[in-house]
Amino acid sequence: MANVEHGGRPGDAFGAAAPGAAKARLGLVRAGLWLIAAVLAVRQVAVVLSTPKGERLTDLETWVGPDGVLHVKGSLYDSTQFTGTPFAGLVLKPLTRSAEQALGWGWTFGTLLLVAALGLVAARALPQPVSRRTALLAAPVAISLLMLSLPVRNTLYLGQTSIIPVLLVLLGCFAVRGERASGVLIGLAAALQPTVLLFAPLLWFTGRRRAAASTGITFAAGTALAWAAMPHDSYTYWVHHLAGVGLGRPADDLANQSLHGALLRLGLEGPLEIGLFLSLGAAVAVLGLRRAVRYARDGQLLLAVAITGCVAVAVSPTTWQHQLLWVLLALVGRVGKKAGDRYVWPVAVILVMTLPAKMMLPNMAALYPLRDNVVLLAALAAATVVPFLSRTSEYYRSPIPTEYARPVPTRWKHVPLLPFLRRVLTRPNLLLELLLIRVGYSAYQQVRLAATGGTNTGGRVTAEEHGEQIHAIEKFLHIDVERWVNHAVVDVPWLQGFFDFYYTSFHFVVPLSVLGVLYVRRPADYRWARAALGFATLFALVGFWLYPLAPPRLMPGLGFIDTVHGVQDFSQPDYGTLTALTNQYAAMPSLHFGWSLWCGLVIAILAPKWWMKALGLLHPLFTVSAIVATANHWVLDAAGGAAVVGAGFALTYLLQGPRPRPLTKPEAAEAADVSIGEPVPAKGRTPS
């Protein structure tokens, strides 16, 4: 919320309403956001507690299992998979003993309370000044993001304690009074997670030297106490396993998002890997802590804490997935001079921390090193290279706006949440667009597959029944031309080759090309067209979910010839060359035709020449011919595709109003010289 507060026009989010009405809407929005946070919390509890006992809270079983911490009489590390520090075992064991019978429930609800407290503290720690709107909305947004994040979900599912050190650090930096008390809390966090000791230099170099000394003393005292009480365990942890390396999973596991884990995954080992890890870790620590000190002195202490936490993620020998919350805190930093760039960093952080890496990067071997270390790369970027703006920068509160069209009022301003769909007239950031397109397409693939129960052939019986229904309806309407067209095309080899090529080649190329041209030449129209395409695809996903349908080529006994994939073996549970990639029964509506129709309409509406418009309309004509000729869709599938595209354009118009009119050159020049309601200095204020 702090990062995007000034990303657009002030006041637009709630319209030009009276102060009383705006206050009421703000209250409704706040209530809605708190409701979302509550629903997410309930969902997380339901997911954990509905999982069979042997599959949930598996790390917590190291505490309460037959050989768990509560029952073990020897070493914590010899008889269990316990991976915490000896101090953690010493301190937390008495706490768990009193609640052993209800430990699963108590641990789950206790973790939820810790998450809520973490969100509240983080919201209060936003860099000043913040608007009243941000102050009211930041807490539920922060808690919701935490609930959605992979570290919190892993913590709840596994039964981990990794939220406690993060909360202790935030309480020490922002909640308690007195440097000694602050240092004690951070020192306790370091005793639980040793790399938190990196916060001591941050405190020292920002003038809080008593807090830094208290942090070191508390850490040393806690570690010494654990060593005195459990000398064998302490030797095992600090010497034999080098502060936890080798405990639990192997250090080269994908879940270890540290520099050490990344180097091991790259094939390095032995003295070379250790030397490189120590050298890179030292460089990251020095550079990251210098940046953290600079931003702390600038008044952005929460960002400084996040950067220091990201350094800890990188330089720790093992940083498991449930220990990565520091990266999420880094989204509070503001990046970019232009309004269109302001969203890139927070959105990228949220996607990295809430979605599996395979949803953001294609499944290509060349990208595996990037995909396997995406969270580590985000932590390294936050710690060392991302150019966060200083609060003294002229762009910190007022990024450069560049408008490409006249403002058009949005609709439904009386509905509290929908005004956030206000018309945005700037060119969006390209990196952000590519990232969102990739994530959106991954979600589209997942929903298509989930529509048949998570397997490619899981809905075969139902899909074939629906195929019979569609075939019967077409026969009744006398439009069952698929078999005739299919066999007629097969008899003409060059025609079959043309339609096979058209079907397999243009489905993605043409829509992406249209979006690319609009992005470069017509930015305001790009947003309008992209919204319509997104809504149409969303409607199509609902259709795939509710009505799985077998295409003609997968209907045994009807005599269709699959010209693209070859002869199908219906005796096999999986058949067809694409069954390993996507749901073969996502035929109604046809997005092959729907996306081509969207392309044709956009070109027909926006193209300046009549022949361009005609050429654009040929694309859906060729596409509908190809999907029928290759036996990949029924005629009614194309009708369904047309319906969802029409619904996509209609919903876009309903929510955003008419398509904006592009600015003339004099208007564009004037817009480039005017910021958000204020004169803008000539220096540096050029349109993007």
FIVO-794788 format. One record per residue (C-alpha): residue in three letters; x, y, z. Coordinates in steps of 0.05 Angstrom, whole numbers, padded with zeros to 5 digits, always signed. Example, Ala and Ser with C-alpha at 12.3 -4.5 7.8 and 13.67 -1.06 7.14 Angstrom:
ALA+00246-00090+00156
SER+00273-00021+00143
//
This chain:
MET+00000+00000+00000
ALA+00057+00048+00016
ASN+00090+00033-00050
VAL+00030+00047-00095
GLU-00003+00102-00056
HIS+00018+00155-00106
GLY+00020+00112-00168
GLY-00040+00147-00200
ARG-00086+00206-00194
PRO-00102+00226-00122
GLY-00175+00222-00107
ASP-00192+00181-00168
ALA-00198+00116-00129
PHE-00261+00139-00095
GLY-00287+00188-00146
ALA-00305+00261-00137
ALA-00351+00248-00079
ALA-00366+00289-00017
PRO-00320+00278+00043
GLY-00375+00241+00080
ALA-00389+00194+00023
ALA-00314+00181+00012
LYS-00306+00165+00086
ALA-00364+00116+00083
ARG-00335+00082+00022
LEU-00267+00078+00055
GLY-00300+00044+00114
LEU-00334-00006+00069
VAL-00269-00021+00032
ARG-00234-00030+00099
ALA-00288-00078+00123
GLY-00284-00116+00057
LEU-00208-00123+00063
TRP-00214-00148+00135
LEU-00265-00198+00111
ILE-00217-00223+00058
ALA-00162-00230+00110
ALA-00210-00270+00155
VAL-00231-00315+00098
LEU-00159-00329+00080
ALA-00143-00346+00153
VAL-00202-00393+00158
ARG-00182-00426+00092
GLN-00111-00438+00117
VAL-00136-00469+00181
ALA-00185-00513+00142
VAL-00130-00536+00095
VAL-00084-00555+00152
LEU-00135-00588+00197
SER-00170-00626+00141
THR-00105-00658+00119
PRO-00094-00729+00146
LYS-00053-00731+00210
GLY+00006-00765+00180
GLU+00013-00712+00125
ARG+00004-00647+00163
LEU+00047-00614+00215
THR+00102-00663+00197
ASP+00157-00618+00226
LEU+00117-00610+00290
GLU+00119-00686+00297
THR+00192-00677+00314
TRP+00166-00646+00378
VAL+00110-00694+00397
GLY+00122-00759+00358
PRO+00143-00824+00391
ASP+00216-00801+00388
GLY+00200-00726+00388
VAL+00230-00671+00431
LEU+00178-00680+00485
HIS+00198-00752+00496
VAL+00271-00756+00477
LYS+00321-00768+00533
GLY+00384-00763+00491
SER+00405-00713+00438
LEU+00354-00671+00400
TYR+00391-00685+00335
ASP+00406-00759+00341
SER+00336-00784+00351
THR+00293-00735+00311
GLN+00293-00690+00250
PHE+00295-00628+00295
THR+00333-00572+00258
GLY+00326-00513+00305
THR+00381-00485+00350
PRO+00394-00518+00417
PHE+00366-00454+00449
ALA+00301-00465+00411
GLY+00295-00535+00438
LEU+00311-00511+00508
VAL+00261-00454+00508
LEU+00203-00483+00467
LYS+00202-00553+00496
PRO+00170-00531+00562
LEU+00119-00490+00523
THR+00097-00550+00482
ARG+00096-00599+00541
SER+00036-00563+00572
ALA-00005-00568+00508
GLU+00016-00636+00481
GLN-00053-00664+00473
ALA-00080-00606+00432
LEU-00014-00585+00402
GLY-00037-00587+00329
TRP-00096-00541+00341
GLY-00059-00497+00390
TRP+00001-00490+00344
THR-00042-00474+00284
PHE-00084-00420+00318
GLY-00023-00393+00353
THR+00013-00386+00287
LEU-00048-00348+00259
LEU-00044-00299+00317
LEU+00031-00289+00304
VAL+00016-00275+00230
ALA-00038-00224+00249
ALA+00010-00190+00298
LEU+00065-00189+00245
GLY+00018-00156+00195
LEU-00005-00103+00245
VAL+00066-00085+00265
ALA+00089-00081+00193
ALA+00030-00037+00175
ARG+00046+00011+00232
ALA+00119+00013+00210
LEU+00107+00041+00140
PRO+00153+00100+00123
GLN+00122+00167+00141
PRO+00084+00205+00119
VAL+00028+00160+00098
SER-00043+00180+00080
ARG-00102+00163+00124
ARG-00127+00115+00071
THR-00061+00077+00071
ALA-00059+00075+00147
LEU-00129+00045+00150
LEU-00121-00005+00093
ALA-00049-00027+00103
ALA-00062-00076+00161
PRO-00114-00121+00127
VAL-00074-00119+00062
ALA-00010-00138+00099
ILE-00044-00196+00136
SER-00077-00221+00072
LEU-00010-00221+00035
LEU+00022-00258+00093
MET-00033-00310+00092
LEU-00023-00321+00017
SER+00053-00324+00021
LEU+00088-00390+00012
PRO+00130-00382+00076
VAL+00068-00374+00120
ARG+00031-00430+00084
ASN+00091-00476+00094
THR+00097-00455+00167
LEU+00023-00472+00179
TYR+00026-00537+00141
LEU+00092-00562+00170
GLY+00084-00535+00240
GLN+00145-00490+00240
THR+00168-00432+00285
SER+00199-00387+00233
ILE+00149-00330+00242
ILE+00173-00319+00314
PRO+00243-00290+00297
VAL+00213-00242+00245
LEU+00160-00218+00294
LEU+00212-00209+00349
VAL+00255-00166+00304
LEU+00196-00123+00283
LEU+00174-00115+00355
GLY+00245-00096+00375
CYS+00251-00044+00320
PHE+00181-00014+00321
ALA+00140-00032+00382
VAL+00180-00032+00447
ARG+00210+00028+00481
GLY+00282+00031+00502
GLU+00343+00007+00465
ARG+00359-00048+00516
ALA+00290-00080+00509
SER+00295-00074+00434
GLY+00362-00109+00435
VAL+00337-00165+00480
LEU+00281-00182+00432
ILE+00327-00182+00371
GLY+00379-00223+00410
LEU+00326-00275+00427
ALA+00308-00278+00353
ALA+00382-00289+00336
ALA+00386-00345+00388
LEU+00328-00379+00351
GLN+00355-00362+00280
PRO+00429-00344+00283
THR+00433-00302+00219
VAL+00387-00252+00252
LEU+00451-00230+00288
LEU+00463-00188+00224
PHE+00415-00137+00253
ALA+00467-00119+00306
PRO+00510-00081+00255
LEU+00447-00046+00228
LEU+00431-00022+00299
TRP+00503-00002+00312
PHE+00514+00040+00249
THR+00446+00075+00256
GLY+00464+00101+00325
ARG+00428+00050+00368
ARG+00491+00022+00399
ARG+00460+00001+00465
ALA+00409-00040+00426
ALA+00465-00071+00385
ALA+00505-00089+00447
SER+00442-00117+00481
THR+00429-00159+00419
GLY+00498-00190+00421
ILE+00496-00201+00496
THR+00427-00234+00494
PHE+00448-00279+00436
ALA+00511-00300+00472
ALA+00475-00312+00538
GLY+00420-00354+00505
THR+00471-00395+00466
ALA+00515-00404+00528
LEU+00455-00425+00569
ALA+00436-00477+00517
TRP+00508-00501+00514
ALA+00510-00509+00590
ALA+00444-00547+00591
MET+00456-00588+00528
PRO+00530-00590+00512
HIS+00526-00650+00466
ASP+00469-00619+00425
SER+00505-00552+00422
TYR+00569-00585+00397
THR+00528-00624+00345
TYR+00494-00560+00320
TRP+00550-00509+00321
VAL+00611-00553+00305
HIS+00592-00619+00275
HIS+00535-00592+00231
LEU+00562-00521+00223
ALA+00502-00483+00250
GLY+00450-00530+00223
VAL+00479-00549+00155
GLY+00463-00622+00142
LEU+00405-00625+00190
GLY+00339-00645+00160
ARG+00342-00643+00084
PRO+00407-00641+00043
ALA+00435-00571+00034
ASP+00427-00575-00042
ASP+00352-00585-00036
LEU+00309-00537-00076
ALA+00277-00513-00012
ASN+00344-00484+00011
GLN+00342-00415-00020
SER+00411-00391+00002
LEU+00475-00378-00036
HIS+00504-00443-00008
GLY+00445-00483-00034
ALA+00447-00449-00102
LEU+00522-00463-00111
LEU+00512-00536-00093
ARG+00455-00541-00143
LEU+00501-00512-00196
GLY+00548-00571-00186
LEU+00602-00538-00144
GLU+00627-00574-00082
GLY+00686-00580-00035
PRO+00735-00524-00018
LEU+00719-00486-00083
GLU+00645-00482-00065
ILE+00659-00463+00007
GLY+00708-00409-00012
LEU+00662-00380-00064
PHE+00603-00382-00016
LEU+00643-00346+00038
SER+00668-00293-00012
LEU+00600-00280-00042
GLY+00566-00281+00026
ALA+00615-00229+00053
ALA+00605-00184-00008
VAL+00529-00189-00002
ALA+00531-00176+00073
VAL+00575-00113+00066
LEU+00536-00084+00007
GLY+00468-00102+00035
LEU+00482-00075+00105
ARG+00509-00010+00076
ARG+00444-00002+00036
ALA+00403-00019+00097
VAL+00439+00034+00139
ARG+00428+00086+00085
TYR+00353+00073+00081
ALA+00346+00071+00157
ARG+00378+00140+00161
ASP+00330+00162+00106
GLY+00271+00145+00151
GLN+00253+00079+00117
LEU+00269+00032+00175
LEU+00220-00022+00152
LEU+00255-00025+00085
ALA+00323-00027+00121
VAL+00298-00086+00163
ALA+00273-00121+00100
ILE+00340-00111+00065
THR+00378-00138+00126
GLY+00331-00198+00127
CYS+00344-00210+00053
VAL+00419-00210+00068
ALA+00407-00262+00122
VAL+00368-00304+00072
ALA+00427-00303+00023
VAL+00485-00314+00070
SER+00455-00367+00116
PRO+00482-00438+00101
THR+00410-00462+00098
THR+00348-00419+00088
TRP+00287-00463+00081
GLN+00223-00440+00048
HIS+00188-00425+00113
GLN+00244-00376+00132
LEU+00236-00328+00073
LEU+00186-00277+00100
TRP+00240-00223+00098
VAL+00234-00220+00022
LEU+00159-00204+00026
LEU+00173-00144+00071
ALA+00218-00114+00017
LEU+00156-00095-00025
VAL+00150-00031+00017
GLY+00207+00000-00022
ARG+00187+00048-00078
VAL+00221+00038-00145
GLY+00215+00077-00209
LYS+00207+00149-00230
LYS+00148+00136-00276
ALA+00078+00119-00253
GLY+00077+00059-00299
ASP+00140+00031-00266
ARG+00117+00039-00194
TYR+00080-00028-00191
VAL+00135-00072-00220
TRP+00174-00086-00157
PRO+00116-00099-00108
VAL+00079-00143-00158
ALA+00143-00183-00174
VAL+00155-00194-00099
ILE+00083-00215-00087
LEU+00085-00264-00145
VAL+00152-00294-00123
MET+00128-00302-00052
THR+00058-00329-00066
LEU+00065-00373-00129
PRO+00108-00433-00146
ALA+00168-00415-00189
LYS+00144-00459-00246
MET+00084-00413-00255
MET+00129-00354-00269
LEU+00180-00386-00315
PRO+00169-00435-00373
ASN+00188-00508-00363
MET+00253-00502-00403
ALA+00318-00534-00382
ALA+00357-00471-00397
LEU+00315-00433-00346
TYR+00321-00485-00290
PRO+00378-00448-00254
LEU+00335-00385-00254
ARG+00271-00421-00234
ASP+00304-00462-00179
ASN+00333-00400-00146
VAL+00279-00348-00160
VAL+00268-00329-00086
LEU+00342-00325-00073
LEU+00350-00279-00134
ALA+00294-00235-00107
ALA+00329-00231-00040
LEU+00395-00215-00073
ALA+00362-00162-00116
ALA+00330-00129-00056
ALA+00394-00131-00016
THR+00442-00106-00068
VAL+00416-00077-00133
VAL+00343-00053-00132
PRO+00346+00024-00135
PHE+00296+00041-00080
LEU+00278+00114-00079
SER+00300+00160-00023
ARG+00245+00198+00014
THR+00280+00262-00008
SER+00271+00245-00082
GLU+00221+00287-00120
TYR+00192+00223-00149
TYR+00181+00188-00082
ARG+00111+00216-00074
SER+00097+00240-00144
PRO+00119+00194-00200
ILE+00118+00220-00271
PRO+00051+00210-00305
THR+00047+00203-00381
GLU-00023+00201-00409
TYR-00041+00177-00479
ALA-00116+00190-00480
ARG-00168+00236-00451
PRO-00195+00213-00384
VAL-00261+00175-00388
PRO-00304+00169-00325
THR-00310+00098-00299
ARG-00377+00068-00282
TRP-00409+00044-00217
LYS-00375+00095-00173
HIS-00426+00080-00118
VAL-00399+00009-00111
PRO-00342+00014-00060
LEU-00290-00033-00091
LEU-00302-00023-00166
PRO-00273+00048-00169
PHE-00205+00016-00163
LEU-00218-00005-00236
ARG-00210+00068-00255
ARG-00186+00083-00325
VAL-00110+00082-00327
LEU-00082+00120-00386
THR-00008+00108-00380
ARG+00034+00056-00416
PRO+00043-00003-00369
ASN+00112-00029-00352
LEU+00134-00082-00401
LEU+00168-00127-00350
LEU+00106-00126-00307
GLU+00061-00142-00367
LEU+00104-00201-00389
LEU+00105-00228-00318
LEU+00030-00222-00311
ILE+00018-00254-00379
ARG+00062-00313-00359
VAL+00029-00321-00291
GLY-00041-00313-00321
TYR-00027-00366-00373
SER+00000-00414-00320
ALA-00063-00403-00279
TYR-00104-00416-00342
GLN-00068-00482-00353
GLN-00077-00503-00281
VAL-00152-00488-00282
ARG-00161-00525-00347
LEU-00127-00586-00317
ALA-00164-00581-00251
ALA-00230-00582-00288
THR-00221-00657-00299
GLY-00199-00672-00228
GLY-00125-00658-00238
THR-00113-00711-00292
ASN-00116-00704-00367
THR-00166-00762-00376
GLY-00202-00756-00309
GLY-00265-00729-00341
ARG-00267-00774-00403
VAL-00335-00807-00390
THR-00369-00741-00374
ALA-00335-00706-00432
GLU-00357-00759-00482
GLU-00428-00755-00456
HIS-00427-00680-00468
GLY-00398-00693-00537
GLU-00458-00736-00553
GLN-00503-00680-00529
ILE-00469-00628-00573
HIS-00470-00674-00632
ALA-00545-00686-00623
ILE-00559-00612-00617
GLU-00521-00598-00681
LYS-00558-00653-00718
PHE-00623-00623-00695
LEU-00600-00554-00720
HIS-00572-00585-00785
ILE-00503-00555-00772
ASP-00466-00621-00760
VAL-00417-00609-00816
GLU-00353-00628-00778
ARG-00345-00699-00806
TRP-00358-00678-00877
VAL-00309-00620-00873
ASN-00257-00663-00838
HIS-00258-00718-00891
ALA-00262-00668-00949
VAL-00199-00633-00924
VAL-00162-00700-00913
ASP-00174-00716-00986
VAL-00135-00653-01006
PRO-00065-00660-00977
TRP-00043-00588-00987
LEU-00107-00562-00955
GLN-00098-00609-00896
GLY-00027-00585-00888
PHE-00049-00512-00890
PHE-00103-00521-00836
ASP-00057-00563-00792
PHE-00004-00509-00796
TYR-00054-00454-00783
TYR-00084-00490-00723
THR-00017-00503-00690
SER+00019-00438-00707
PHE-00026-00377-00701
HIS-00064-00389-00636
PHE-00012-00352-00593
VAL+00028-00314-00646
VAL-00029-00269-00670
PRO-00057-00248-00602
LEU+00013-00233-00575
SER+00029-00194-00638
VAL-00034-00153-00632
LEU-00019-00139-00558
GLY+00053-00120-00576
VAL+00032-00070-00630
LEU-00020-00039-00585
TYR+00030-00034-00528
VAL+00079+00005-00572
ARG+00031+00046-00615
ARG-00034+00052-00575
PRO-00021+00046-00500
ALA-00091+00067-00476
ASP-00124+00019-00526
TYR-00076-00035-00503
ARG-00105-00033-00433
TRP-00176-00035-00461
ALA-00162-00094-00508
ARG-00123-00132-00455
ALA-00180-00125-00405
ALA-00230-00152-00455
LEU-00184-00211-00471
GLY-00173-00226-00397
PHE-00248-00225-00382
ALA-00263-00270-00442
THR-00210-00321-00419
LEU-00238-00320-00349
PHE-00308-00335-00374
ALA-00279-00391-00417
LEU-00246-00422-00355
VAL-00314-00424-00322
GLY-00341-00461-00383
PHE-00284-00512-00381
TRP-00298-00524-00308
LEU-00373-00532-00314
TYR-00378-00568-00381
PRO-00318-00613-00399
LEU-00328-00632-00471
ALA-00294-00682-00516
PRO-00275-00653-00584
PRO-00295-00691-00647
ARG-00226-00723-00653
LEU-00234-00756-00585
MET-00304-00784-00597
PRO-00295-00858-00612
GLY-00342-00888-00664
LEU-00358-00823-00701
GLY-00304-00832-00753
PHE-00266-00767-00745
ILE-00193-00763-00767
ASP-00145-00726-00721
THR-00102-00692-00774
VAL-00057-00656-00724
HIS-00042-00708-00671
GLY-00048-00772-00710
VAL-00089-00835-00697
GLN-00114-00841-00625
ASP-00110-00905-00584
PHE-00173-00904-00542
SER-00151-00966-00505
GLN-00097-00925-00470
PRO-00113-00881-00410
ASP-00072-00824-00440
TYR-00071-00815-00515
GLY-00053-00760-00563
THR+00013-00722-00565
LEU-00013-00665-00522
THR-00044-00704-00465
ALA+00017-00692-00422
LEU+00011-00616-00431
THR-00062-00596-00424
ASN-00133-00617-00412
GLN-00158-00647-00477
TYR-00231-00637-00456
ALA-00229-00561-00451
ALA-00266-00553-00516
MET-00327-00511-00497
PRO-00320-00453-00509
SER-00266-00454-00562
LEU-00212-00404-00543
HIS-00177-00420-00608
PHE-00235-00385-00642
GLY-00249-00337-00585
TRP-00179-00308-00584
SER-00178-00304-00661
LEU-00245-00267-00659
TRP-00217-00219-00607
CYS-00158-00206-00653
GLY-00204-00194-00713
LEU-00249-00146-00675
VAL-00191-00106-00645
ILE-00158-00099-00713
ALA-00225-00081-00746
ILE-00238-00027-00694
LEU-00169+00003-00688
ALA-00134-00007-00755
PRO-00129+00057-00797
LYS-00136+00024-00866
TRP-00195-00015-00894
TRP-00150-00070-00920
MET-00120-00079-00851
LYS-00190-00087-00822
ALA-00208-00138-00875
LEU-00143-00176-00864
GLY-00156-00178-00789
LEU-00226-00207-00799
LEU-00197-00262-00843
HIS-00161-00291-00782
PRO-00224-00315-00745
LEU-00251-00341-00811
PHE-00189-00383-00823
THR-00187-00405-00750
VAL-00259-00430-00748
SER-00246-00468-00813
ALA-00182-00498-00783
ILE-00213-00521-00717
VAL-00270-00556-00754
ALA-00227-00585-00810
THR-00177-00615-00761
ALA-00233-00645-00717
ASN-00210-00605-00656
HIS-00276-00569-00643
TRP-00350-00572-00657
VAL-00385-00515-00691
LEU-00421-00498-00626
ASP-00353-00491-00592
ALA-00338-00433-00638
ALA-00406-00403-00620
GLY-00386-00410-00547
GLY-00319-00375-00562
ALA-00356-00318-00594
ALA-00402-00313-00534
VAL-00346-00306-00483
VAL-00310-00254-00526
GLY-00374-00214-00531
ALA-00382-00220-00455
GLY-00310-00197-00445
PHE-00320-00134-00486
ALA-00387-00121-00452
LEU-00358-00127-00382
THR-00300-00082-00400
TYR-00349-00030-00425
LEU-00393-00039-00364
LEU-00337-00029-00314
GLN-00292+00020-00350
GLY-00339+00058-00396
PRO-00327+00073-00469
ARG-00259+00064-00502
PRO-00215+00125-00490
ARG-00200+00173-00546
PRO-00125+00180-00560
LEU-00093+00248-00547
THR-00073+00292-00605
LYS+00000+00312-00609
PRO-00011+00380-00576
GLU-00052+00348-00520
ALA+00002+00295-00509
ALA+00055+00348-00505
GLU+00014+00387-00454
ALA+00002+00324-00413
ALA+00076+00310-00412
ASP+00089+00378-00379
VAL+00037+00371-00324
SER+00043+00326-00264
ILE-00012+00305-00217
GLY-00047+00372-00209
GLU+00018+00410-00200
PRO+00069+00444-00246
VAL+00128+00399-00261
PRO+00199+00423-00270
ALA+00223+00417-00341
LYS+00285+00378-00322
GLY+00274+00303-00328
ARG+00200+00307-00344
THR+00197+00275-00413
PRO+00143+00228-00436
SER+00159+00154-00438
//
